[in-house]
Amino acid sequence: MEMNLPNKLTVFRVVLIPFFVVILMTDCLGDASKWVALVIFVIASLTDLLDGKIARKYGMVTTFGKFADPLADKILVISAMICLVELLRLKAWIVVIIVAREFIISGFRIIAAEKDVVIAASYWGKFKTTFQMVMVIMLIADLGYNWWSIASSVVTWIALALTVISLVDYIIKNKNVMLDDKSGGNK
């Protein structure tokens, strides 16, 4: 496994996740816990932005990166959303829809890989991830102002809509992946 800078950033993101969760959920730093957890989440989110840009710009794309980067993103965002459910800042049904979308897309990618087809991330998927990260940041910050609550709700609904739109987009663009190559039905 080649541990170039983008791969190191991905691993760093994964290493940050348990620290983020523990600090957010235990108040181990008192009143500062929320803010320290928020900073950790923002740093982890920025590594997501950086690793992909660096990998593409400098030709450092690796098999490990193709696998680990999207997995690290999912673990980071889903971990944060589960914490937010526990903190009563996010409804569980929203997280269920988001997680279900990730399982469906992962299933599509597994089937595609078996057929030597690569399903690249779409712009809808990138927008979805961005809005989910912004949603998490806003919900962690929870500034308590009425306008903040309204803005957080709007961003949450946009993130949820983009989750569904990106799922539909993936299914439509990649429906042929699900077709059997041989006659005789499903395996």
SULRAKA-V770290 format. One record per residue. N is the residue number from 0. SS is DSSP state (hx for helix, st for strand, lp for the rest). Layout:
n = (N N)
ss = (SS SS)
This chain:
n = (0 1 2 3 4 5 6 7 8 9 10 11 12 13 14 15 16 17 18 19 20 21 22 23 24 25 26 27 28 29 30 31 32 33 34 35 36 37 38 39 40 41 42 43 44 45 46 47 48 49 50 51 52 53 54 55 56 57 58 59 60 61 62 63 64 65 66 67 68 69 70 71 72 73 74 75 76 77 78 79 80 81 82 83 84 85 86 87 88 89 90 91 92 93 94 95 96 97 98 99 100 101 102 103 104 105 106 107 108 109 110 111 112 113 114 115 116 117 118 119 120 121 122 123 124 125 126 127 128 129 130 131 132 133 134 135 136 137 138 139 140 141 142 143 144 145 146 147 148 149 150 151 152 153 154 155 156 157 158 159 160 161 162 163 164 165 166 167 168 169 170 171 172 173 174 175 176 177 178 179 180 181 182 183 184 185 186)
ss = (lp lp lp lp hx hx hx hx hx hx hx hx hx hx hx hx hx hx hx hx hx hx hx hx hx hx lp lp lp hx hx hx hx hx hx hx hx hx hx hx hx hx hx hx hx hx hx hx hx hx hx hx hx hx hx hx hx lp lp lp lp lp hx hx hx hx hx hx hx hx hx hx hx hx hx hx hx hx hx hx hx hx hx hx hx hx lp lp lp lp lp hx hx hx hx hx hx hx hx hx hx hx hx hx hx hx hx hx hx hx hx hx hx hx lp lp lp lp lp lp lp lp hx hx hx hx hx hx hx hx hx hx hx hx hx hx hx hx hx hx hx lp lp lp lp hx hx hx hx hx hx hx hx hx hx hx hx hx hx hx hx hx hx hx hx hx hx hx hx hx hx hx hx lp hx hx hx hx lp lp lp lp lp lp lp lp lp)
